[in-house]
Structures are given as structure tokens and as C-alpha cells.
Amino acid sequence: MAIELPDDLIVLERSAWEEIQAGALSVDTAQAVQERIREFAAESGESRLAVEPELKRAVRHPEPEADAA
């Protein structure tokens, strides 16, 4: 079952992914993502270890939109 990720967490991970691709990931960006993952996991009752891979999958390998035909 997919985890419903909040928009702000996706935005943070997208920023981190852009920095990773540019070879310029900062400690501040990485820390912000990890802190928000922990917060969301606590808020939602999901495991942090389940949230993080779902987030990476959503940002790095997004599903095509249904109406994009």
C-alpha cells in the first residue's frame, strides 16, 4: 500500500535529488529531508524505514500521470 506523502516532504526530497545529481548535496539539505521524514513518520504512524524508500521512489521514479495520454 502506498504511503500518502505530504507535498512539503516531496519538495524537500526533490531539492536534495537535484543537489545529488549536481554533485552538490549539502549537509543542511540532507538533514532537512531526514528531519521531515522523521516528523512525518511520527505524525502518520508509518515507519521511517518505510517512508524514506517510498519518498525516493516518488521523486526519482514517478508514476506517469493517468491523463497524460
Secondary structure, DSSP 8 states (H G I E B T S, - for coil): ------HHHHHHHHHHHHHHHTT---HHHHHHHHHHHHHHHHHHT--HHHHHHHHHHHHHS----TT--
